[in-house]
Structure formats: structure tokens, C-alpha cells
Amino acid sequence: MPADVETRLTDLVDSLTDELVGVRRDLHAHPELARTEQRTTALVADRLRAAGLEPRMLPGSGLVCDIGPGPAVSGRRRIALRADIDALPLPDTCGQPWQSTVHGVAHACGHDVHTAAVLGAGLALADLAAAGQVPTGVRLIFQAAEEVQPGGALDAMAAGVLDGVGQVFAVHCDPRVDVGRVGTRIGPITSASDEVTVVLSSGGGHTSRPHLTGDVVFALGQVITQVPAVLGRRLDPRWGVNLTWGAVQSGNAHNAIPASGSVRGTLRCLDVRAWERAAQVFTSAVEQVLVPYGVEVEVRHARGVPPVENDARATAVLEAAARDVLGPDSVVLTEQSLGGEDFAWYLTKVPGAMARLGTRTPGGRTYDIHQGDFRVDERAIPAGARVLARAALLASTFPAHGDPSTDGVGNVPNA
């Protein structure tokens, strides 16, 4: 890529930085839960239209927007940049002037940062495209409902967001990485994540006569403590299976055995093979643990998302992009997370990669995601925009395995 294009890209993002930070703060103050992101969608769409682009609304909420030449002109599939736009159902305690104005809803995972970064990348690329400096078309995907399983990515894919797309890229806020750096790895970077629920019932009774009924509370205790241990002996430990309970409900009196109770949690797996087998082992373990206790059991296993599997060449694109726009020491190796991310669904259809976007102020506190006090160093916003825009421009020079974009116009769909 000519040096003048790279310099122009950096200058464009720099000129947008104040606006992008303002967009992020606006979104942070007005968060919206999964599949209700109407205001967020309208804000992004209006800004794209102001730049002369033509965003297309997705069913419900979210949008896509194409920049530069389509496959029929360029002979190559588009490069997609994806942002998730929904917030979490928890109180915002960040203490900033742009703290959430919506009771019990907060951008505590950084989706406001992702949205601003992809918007910035898109606006910069639109300017370059107007000058004929975007040889391969780019598609912006602003996706709803990442925080619910199995994720809004499936809805977006059903609406055709990957039609004519050859590679897809994303970033995710990482408060363990300093701002100005990105974390990458080849292969799985997140884990499979499923929601599991165990519901127990019995006739109930008095705590003085536990032998006359199924003791739901005691039985729940056995599920909570024994089932994770069973999984640890029934599944290969190298698969990284983790069962963690998050909610328990049963009863409301100290001297009454309740008639029902439940426990809910997440079942996470580092390996996709474990994801395929864990459901069967989990259900079997629950049923076997409860045999002695005379209670009825219902096991609910909601399939979530597979691991995000970063393609090697797409990861090379992100790393090269980061070094170009953030500096030669900007890329660090990141560990695989037990967190789930529905970006994984895109990668079951096209190659791509996700990078961890550093949001920690160097020397400052490490804020955890999914906590009400989550804060980011807002310099991460232009950093993310630069990396994603540069990756979109570089991607055509790093063709992924099996990318039909190298086969000529006749073998790629017109999109």
C-alpha cells in the first residue's frame, strides 16, 4: 500500500477522534439491551448517511453498510468489519459524566467502544474510497444482540450480512492490555459458552421431617458441588471444561422444605470437541448425582456459541495492521479466554480474526468487563479504528485459505 494512503488513513482517523469519543459517550449514556437497539442503530445510520453512504437496516435493529467497489467490479469478495451494539442488564457505576441514564442498563463490555471504532474505520475508508484508494470493497456490520445466546450474529447472517464477504474482522475490549496495543492469537481465542439450568421439584414438607419428602435444597447442594467434579473426571482436562453456577433459587422460610428450586450457570469449553460432548455428559452427571434424593429433575441446556477460531492469515492481517498504525511493539500474544463471543458464528462461514483491543491506561487500574464500574481509556477508540481500517486495506494482500476472491469475478457473488 502506498505510504501516502497509510498517512492519509492515520490523518483521517485523527481528525475524527473527538467525534468518535463523543459518539461513544452518547452511546454509553443511552445503552440499549439486545434486540432493542433502535436509538443506537439510528445514530450510526445517520452519521453514515451524512458521509454519503447508504446503510441498510437489518431486521429489528442493527445495520450493514458497504464501502468501495463490490465483487463485480473489484473481482474480490468484500472485507467485513463487525461491531456489536447491545448493552448489559446491570447498573452503571462508572462515575463518569456520561454514565448510563437508563436504569439497570450499562455498556459494561465495551460495545460502545467497538461501535465507535468500526464507525471511525468506516468513515475513514469512505473518504479513501471517494478518492479511489479502496481497491477491495468493505462491509460494516453493526450487529445487535451479542450478549444473548446463541447471539444476534445468527440473525445477521440469516439476513445476508456475509453475502459476498471473503473475510471478517473485529476487536473486543480487553482491560488487561494497555491502550495502544492489541492482543492476538491464532486458533481459538474465546471459548464455547452454554447456559445450563437444573430445576428440581418434590412434594415439599417440614424441615423436621426431611425423610418424608425429597429435600430440594439439599439436592441442589449436591448438584452445585458434585456435578463440576464429575465433569472434571469424565471429560479430557485439556479441553478446558468449566462449569460455574451463577444463580440459585429455592424456598423462603427457614423451617420449610420447598417444593421446587433451581440452579443456573454457564458451561464453558475451550475445545470445540468438548462443546459437542459436554451436553450429554452434563445431563447424565446431574441425573446420576440426584438418584439417592427422591426429587424430580429437569435439565435445560441452551446451546450458546462455539469458540472464536482465528484464521492464521487473518490474524497476520490484524497484526500487520496494528504494527503499521500503532507501532512495531503494539502486538502482544493473548491467552485464550473462557468468555463466549458470537463473532464465532461468522468464522464458521468465512475466515477472519478478532483482536483484543487494549483499554487499560498504562500503570492504571485493570477494570473488569461485565462490571458496573468498567472504564476504558478512550484512546482505544481511534486505535481500534486505525487497526480495523488498515486491516480492511491489507486483507486483499493476505488471501485466506480457500478464499474464492483469487479465482476471478466469475466465481464470486455480486454483492
C-alpha positions as CSV (number, residue, x, y, z in Angstrom):
1,M,0.0,0.0,0.0
2,P,1.4,3.4,-0.9
3,A,2.8,5.4,2.1
4,D,0.6,8.3,1.3
5,V,-2.6,6.2,1.7
6,E,-1.4,4.9,5.1
7,T,-0.6,8.5,6.2
8,R,-3.9,9.7,4.9
9,L,-5.7,7.0,6.8
10,T,-4.0,8.0,10.1
11,D,-4.8,11.6,9.5
12,L,-8.4,10.8,8.8
13,V,-8.9,8.9,12.0
14,D,-7.1,11.6,13.9
15,S,-9.5,14.2,12.5
16,L,-12.4,12.1,13.6
17,T,-11.2,11.2,17.1
18,D,-13.1,13.9,19.0
19,E,-16.3,13.0,17.2
20,L,-15.8,9.3,17.8
21,V,-15.2,9.8,21.5
22,G,-18.4,11.9,21.6
23,V,-20.3,9.1,19.9
24,R,-19.0,6.6,22.4
25,R,-20.1,8.7,25.3
26,D,-23.5,9.3,23.8
27,L,-24.0,5.5,23.4
28,H,-22.7,4.9,26.9
29,A,-25.2,7.3,28.3
30,H,-28.0,5.7,26.3
31,P,-27.4,2.0,26.4
32,E,-29.9,-0.4,24.9
33,L,-30.4,-4.1,25.6
34,A,-30.3,-6.9,23.0
35,R,-32.7,-6.5,20.1
36,T,-33.9,-3.1,21.3
37,E,-31.0,-1.1,19.9
38,Q,-33.2,1.3,17.8
39,R,-31.6,4.6,19.0
40,T,-28.1,3.2,18.5
41,T,-28.9,2.0,15.0
42,A,-30.4,5.3,14.1
43,L,-27.4,7.3,15.4
44,V,-24.9,5.2,13.4
45,A,-27.1,5.2,10.3
46,D,-27.5,9.0,10.4
47,R,-23.7,9.5,10.6
48,L,-23.1,7.1,7.7
49,R,-25.7,8.8,5.6
50,A,-24.1,12.2,6.3
51,A,-20.9,10.8,4.9
52,G,-22.7,9.9,1.6
53,L,-23.1,6.2,2.4
54,E,-26.2,4.1,2.1
55,P,-26.7,1.9,5.2
56,R,-29.2,-0.9,5.1
57,M,-31.3,-1.7,8.2
58,L,-31.3,-5.3,9.5
59,P,-34.5,-6.8,10.8
60,G,-35.3,-5.5,14.2
61,S,-32.1,-3.5,14.9
62,G,-28.6,-3.2,13.6
63,L,-27.4,-2.3,10.1
64,V,-24.9,-3.0,7.3
65,C,-23.1,-0.5,5.1
66,D,-21.0,-1.1,2.0
67,I,-18.0,1.0,1.1
68,G,-15.9,0.9,-2.1
69,P,-16.3,-1.5,-5.1
70,G,-18.4,-4.6,-5.0
71,P,-17.1,-8.0,-6.2
72,A,-18.4,-7.5,-9.7
73,V,-16.0,-4.5,-10.1
74,S,-13.1,-5.5,-7.9
75,G,-13.1,-9.2,-8.6
76,R,-12.8,-9.8,-4.9
77,R,-15.1,-10.5,-2.1
78,R,-15.7,-7.7,0.4
79,I,-13.8,-7.4,3.7
80,A,-16.2,-7.1,6.7
81,L,-15.7,-5.2,9.9
82,R,-18.1,-6.1,12.7
83,A,-19.2,-4.2,15.8
84,D,-21.7,-5.4,18.4
85,I,-24.0,-2.7,19.7
86,D,-26.0,-4.0,22.6
87,A,-25.5,-3.3,26.4
88,L,-25.9,-5.4,29.5
89,P,-28.7,-5.6,32.1
90,L,-26.7,-4.2,35.1
91,P,-26.4,-0.9,36.9
92,D,-23.7,1.6,35.6
93,T,-21.4,2.8,38.4
94,C,-18.6,4.1,36.3
95,G,-19.0,7.6,37.9
96,Q,-18.3,9.4,34.6
97,P,-20.3,12.4,33.3
98,W,-21.5,10.0,30.6
99,Q,-22.7,7.3,33.0
100,S,-25.8,5.5,31.8
101,T,-29.1,7.4,32.1
102,V,-31.1,4.1,31.7
103,H,-31.8,2.4,35.0
104,G,-30.2,-1.0,35.2
105,V,-28.6,-1.0,31.8
106,A,-24.9,-0.4,31.1
107,H,-22.3,-0.6,28.4
108,A,-20.1,-2.7,30.7
109,C,-18.5,-4.8,28.0
110,G,-17.2,-2.0,25.7
111,H,-19.7,-2.4,22.8
112,D,-19.9,1.3,22.7
113,V,-16.2,1.4,22.0
114,H,-16.5,-1.3,19.4
115,T,-19.3,0.6,17.7
116,A,-17.3,3.9,17.7
117,A,-14.2,2.2,16.4
118,V,-16.0,0.5,13.4
119,L,-17.8,3.7,12.7
120,G,-14.5,5.6,12.6
121,A,-12.9,2.9,10.4
122,G,-15.9,3.2,8.0
123,L,-15.8,6.9,7.8
124,A,-12.1,7.0,7.1
125,L,-12.4,4.2,4.5
126,A,-15.3,6.1,2.8
127,D,-13.1,9.1,2.4
128,L,-10.4,7.0,0.8
129,A,-12.9,5.2,-1.4
130,A,-14.1,8.5,-2.8
131,A,-10.5,9.1,-3.9
132,G,-10.3,5.6,-5.5
133,Q,-8.0,4.3,-2.8
134,V,-10.0,1.3,-1.5
135,P,-9.4,-1.4,-4.1
136,T,-11.4,-4.1,-2.3
137,G,-14.9,-3.3,-1.0
138,V,-15.6,-3.2,2.7
139,R,-18.8,-4.0,4.6
140,L,-19.5,-2.6,8.0
141,I,-21.7,-4.8,10.2
142,F,-23.3,-3.2,13.3
143,Q,-24.8,-6.3,14.9
144,A,-27.5,-6.5,17.6
145,A,-27.8,-8.9,20.5
146,E,-24.3,-10.2,21.1
147,E,-25.0,-10.5,24.8
148,V,-27.7,-13.1,24.5
149,Q,-27.2,-16.7,23.4
150,P,-26.9,-18.0,20.8
151,G,-26.3,-14.4,19.7
152,G,-27.5,-11.9,17.2
153,A,-24.8,-12.9,14.7
154,L,-27.1,-15.8,13.6
155,D,-29.9,-13.3,12.9
156,A,-27.5,-11.1,11.0
157,M,-26.1,-14.0,8.9
158,A,-29.7,-15.1,8.1
159,A,-30.3,-11.6,6.8
160,G,-27.3,-12.0,4.4
161,V,-24.6,-9.9,6.0
162,L,-21.9,-12.3,4.8
163,D,-23.2,-12.5,1.2
164,G,-20.2,-11.5,-0.9
165,V,-17.8,-11.4,2.1
166,G,-14.5,-13.1,2.0
167,Q,-13.0,-12.2,5.4
168,V,-14.3,-10.6,8.6
169,F,-12.5,-8.8,11.4
170,A,-13.4,-7.5,14.8
171,V,-11.9,-6.1,18.0
172,H,-13.0,-6.7,21.6
173,C,-12.1,-4.5,24.5
174,D,-9.5,-6.0,26.9
175,P,-8.8,-4.2,30.1
176,R,-5.8,-6.4,30.8
177,V,-4.0,-4.9,27.8
178,D,-2.6,-1.3,27.7
179,V,-4.2,1.1,25.4
180,G,-2.2,1.4,22.1
181,R,-1.7,-2.4,22.0
182,V,-3.7,-5.3,20.7
183,G,-3.6,-8.9,21.8
184,T,-3.8,-11.7,19.1
185,R,-3.5,-15.4,18.8
186,I,-4.0,-18.0,16.1
187,G,-6.7,-20.5,16.7
188,P,-9.3,-20.3,19.5
189,I,-9.2,-17.0,21.3
190,T,-12.5,-17.5,23.2
191,S,-14.5,-20.5,24.4
192,A,-17.8,-22.2,23.8
193,S,-20.3,-21.0,26.2
194,D,-23.7,-22.5,27.0
195,E,-26.4,-21.6,29.6
196,V,-27.5,-24.5,31.8
197,T,-30.4,-24.8,34.3
198,V,-31.3,-27.6,36.6
199,V,-34.9,-27.5,38.0
200,L,-35.8,-29.8,40.9
201,S,-39.2,-30.5,42.4
202,S,-40.7,-32.6,45.1
203,G,-43.8,-32.6,47.4
204,G,-42.2,-30.2,49.9
205,G,-42.5,-30.6,53.7
206,H,-41.4,-29.6,57.2
207,T,-37.7,-29.4,58.0
208,S,-38.3,-31.7,61.0
209,R,-39.4,-34.5,58.6
210,P,-36.9,-34.5,55.7
211,H,-37.3,-38.3,55.3
212,L,-40.9,-37.8,54.2
213,T,-40.1,-35.8,51.1
214,G,-37.5,-35.0,48.5
215,D,-35.2,-32.4,50.1
216,V,-34.8,-30.0,47.2
217,V,-32.4,-27.6,48.9
218,F,-30.0,-30.4,49.9
219,A,-30.3,-32.0,46.5
220,L,-29.4,-28.6,44.9
221,G,-26.3,-28.5,47.1
222,Q,-25.2,-31.9,45.7
223,V,-25.7,-30.6,42.1
224,I,-23.7,-27.5,42.8
225,T,-20.7,-29.3,44.3
226,Q,-20.7,-32.7,42.7
227,V,-21.5,-32.1,39.0
228,P,-18.5,-29.9,38.3
229,A,-16.3,-32.6,39.9
230,V,-17.9,-35.3,37.7
231,L,-17.2,-33.3,34.5
232,G,-13.6,-33.0,35.6
233,R,-13.3,-36.8,35.6
234,R,-15.5,-37.6,32.6
235,L,-14.0,-35.1,30.1
236,D,-10.4,-34.6,29.0
237,P,-8.9,-31.9,31.2
238,R,-7.1,-30.5,28.2
239,W,-10.5,-29.5,26.8
240,G,-10.8,-26.8,29.5
241,V,-14.4,-27.5,30.6
242,N,-15.6,-25.2,33.2
243,L,-19.0,-25.3,35.0
244,T,-19.7,-22.2,37.2
245,W,-23.0,-21.6,38.9
246,G,-24.4,-18.0,38.9
247,A,-27.9,-18.2,40.4
248,V,-29.7,-20.4,43.0
249,Q,-33.4,-20.1,43.9
250,S,-35.4,-22.1,46.4
251,G,-37.7,-21.5,49.3
252,N,-38.4,-18.5,51.6
253,A,-38.7,-20.0,55.1
254,H,-36.1,-21.4,57.4
255,N,-38.3,-24.3,58.6
256,A,-40.0,-25.4,55.4
257,I,-38.6,-27.7,52.7
258,P,-39.6,-26.1,49.5
259,A,-41.4,-27.9,46.7
260,S,-39.1,-26.6,44.0
261,G,-35.8,-25.0,43.3
262,S,-33.3,-24.3,40.6
263,V,-29.7,-23.5,39.8
264,R,-28.4,-21.7,36.7
265,G,-24.9,-21.4,35.4
266,T,-22.6,-21.5,32.4
267,L,-20.8,-24.4,30.9
268,R,-17.7,-23.3,29.0
269,C,-15.4,-25.3,26.9
270,L,-12.0,-24.3,25.3
271,D,-12.2,-27.1,22.7
272,V,-15.0,-27.4,20.1
273,R,-14.8,-31.2,20.6
274,A,-15.7,-30.8,24.2
275,W,-18.6,-28.5,23.2
276,E,-20.0,-31.3,21.2
277,R,-19.8,-33.8,24.0
278,A,-20.3,-31.8,27.2
279,A,-24.1,-31.5,27.0
280,Q,-24.6,-35.3,27.1
281,V,-22.1,-35.7,30.0
282,F,-23.6,-32.8,31.9
283,T,-27.1,-34.1,31.8
284,S,-26.0,-37.6,32.7
285,A,-24.0,-36.3,35.7
286,V,-26.9,-34.3,37.0
287,E,-29.3,-37.3,36.8
288,Q,-26.8,-39.7,38.4
289,V,-25.9,-37.3,41.3
290,L,-29.6,-37.0,42.2
291,V,-30.6,-40.6,42.2
292,P,-30.5,-41.0,46.0
293,Y,-32.5,-38.0,46.9
294,G,-36.1,-38.7,45.6
295,V,-36.5,-35.5,43.6
296,E,-37.8,-34.9,40.1
297,V,-35.3,-33.2,37.8
298,E,-35.5,-31.2,34.6
299,V,-32.2,-30.3,32.8
300,R,-32.2,-27.3,30.4
301,H,-29.2,-26.9,28.2
302,A,-29.3,-23.9,25.9
303,R,-26.6,-24.1,23.3
304,G,-24.7,-20.9,23.1
305,V,-21.7,-20.1,20.9
306,P,-18.7,-22.1,19.7
307,P,-15.1,-20.8,20.3
308,V,-13.9,-17.9,18.1
309,E,-11.3,-19.7,15.9
310,N,-8.9,-17.1,14.5
311,D,-7.7,-17.9,11.0
312,A,-3.9,-17.8,10.7
313,R,-3.7,-15.4,7.7
314,A,-6.5,-13.2,9.0
315,T,-4.6,-12.9,12.3
316,A,-1.5,-11.9,10.3
317,V,-3.5,-9.1,8.7
318,L,-4.6,-7.8,12.1
319,E,-1.0,-8.0,13.4
320,A,0.4,-6.2,10.4
321,A,-2.2,-3.6,10.6
322,A,-1.5,-2.9,14.2
323,R,2.2,-2.6,13.7
324,D,1.6,-0.2,10.8
325,V,-0.7,2.2,12.7
326,L,0.2,1.7,16.4
327,G,3.9,0.8,16.2
328,P,6.2,-2.2,16.0
329,D,5.7,-3.2,19.6
330,S,1.9,-2.9,19.6
331,V,1.1,-6.6,19.2
332,V,1.1,-9.0,22.2
333,L,0.2,-12.6,22.4
334,T,-3.1,-13.1,24.3
335,E,-4.3,-16.2,26.1
336,Q,-7.5,-18.0,25.2
337,S,-10.4,-16.6,27.2
338,L,-13.2,-18.7,28.8
339,G,-15.6,-15.9,27.7
340,G,-18.1,-16.5,24.8
341,E,-18.5,-14.3,21.8
342,D,-21.0,-14.8,19.0
343,F,-18.4,-13.5,16.4
344,A,-17.6,-17.2,16.4
345,W,-20.6,-17.9,14.2
346,Y,-19.2,-15.7,11.4
347,L,-16.0,-17.7,11.4
348,T,-17.9,-20.9,10.8
349,K,-18.7,-19.4,7.3
350,V,-15.8,-17.2,6.3
351,P,-12.2,-16.9,7.6
352,G,-11.4,-14.0,9.9
353,A,-10.0,-12.9,13.2
354,M,-10.7,-11.0,16.4
355,A,-8.1,-9.0,18.3
356,R,-8.1,-7.9,21.9
357,L,-8.2,-4.1,21.9
358,G,-6.2,-2.6,24.8
359,T,-8.3,-0.3,27.0
360,R,-6.1,0.0,30.2
361,T,-4.3,3.2,30.9
362,P,-0.6,2.2,31.3
363,G,0.1,1.9,35.0
364,G,-3.6,2.3,35.8
365,R,-6.2,0.1,37.3
366,T,-7.4,-3.0,35.5
367,Y,-11.2,-2.7,35.3
368,D,-13.1,-6.0,34.7
369,I,-15.7,-6.3,31.9
370,H,-19.3,-7.1,32.8
371,Q,-18.9,-5.0,36.0
372,G,-20.8,-1.7,36.6
373,D,-17.6,0.3,37.2
374,F,-16.0,-0.7,33.9
375,R,-13.9,2.1,32.4
376,V,-11.8,2.4,29.3
377,D,-9.0,4.7,28.2
378,E,-10.8,6.4,25.3
379,R,-7.6,6.5,23.3
380,A,-8.6,2.9,22.5
381,I,-11.3,4.2,20.1
382,P,-9.0,5.8,17.5
383,A,-6.6,2.9,18.0
384,G,-9.3,0.4,17.1
385,A,-10.5,2.5,14.2
386,R,-7.0,2.7,12.7
387,V,-6.3,-1.1,13.1
388,L,-9.6,-2.1,11.6
389,A,-9.4,0.3,8.6
390,R,-5.8,-0.7,7.9
391,A,-6.8,-4.4,8.2
392,A,-9.5,-3.8,5.6
393,L,-7.0,-2.3,3.2
394,L,-4.4,-5.0,3.8
395,A,-6.7,-8.0,3.8
396,S,-6.7,-8.5,0.0
397,T,-2.9,-8.9,0.1
398,F,-3.2,-11.7,2.7
399,P,-5.8,-14.0,1.0
400,A,-7.2,-16.6,3.3
401,H,-7.1,-20.3,2.6
402,G,-9.8,-21.2,0.2
403,D,-10.8,-17.6,-0.5
404,P,-12.5,-17.7,-3.9
405,S,-11.7,-14.0,-4.4
406,T,-8.5,-15.1,-6.1
407,D,-10.5,-17.1,-8.7
408,G,-11.8,-14.1,-10.6
409,V,-15.1,-12.3,-11.0
410,G,-17.0,-15.3,-12.3
411,N,-16.7,-17.2,-9.0
412,V,-17.8,-14.6,-6.6
413,P,-21.4,-13.4,-6.0
414,N,-22.4,-9.9,-7.0
415,A,-23.0,-8.1,-3.7
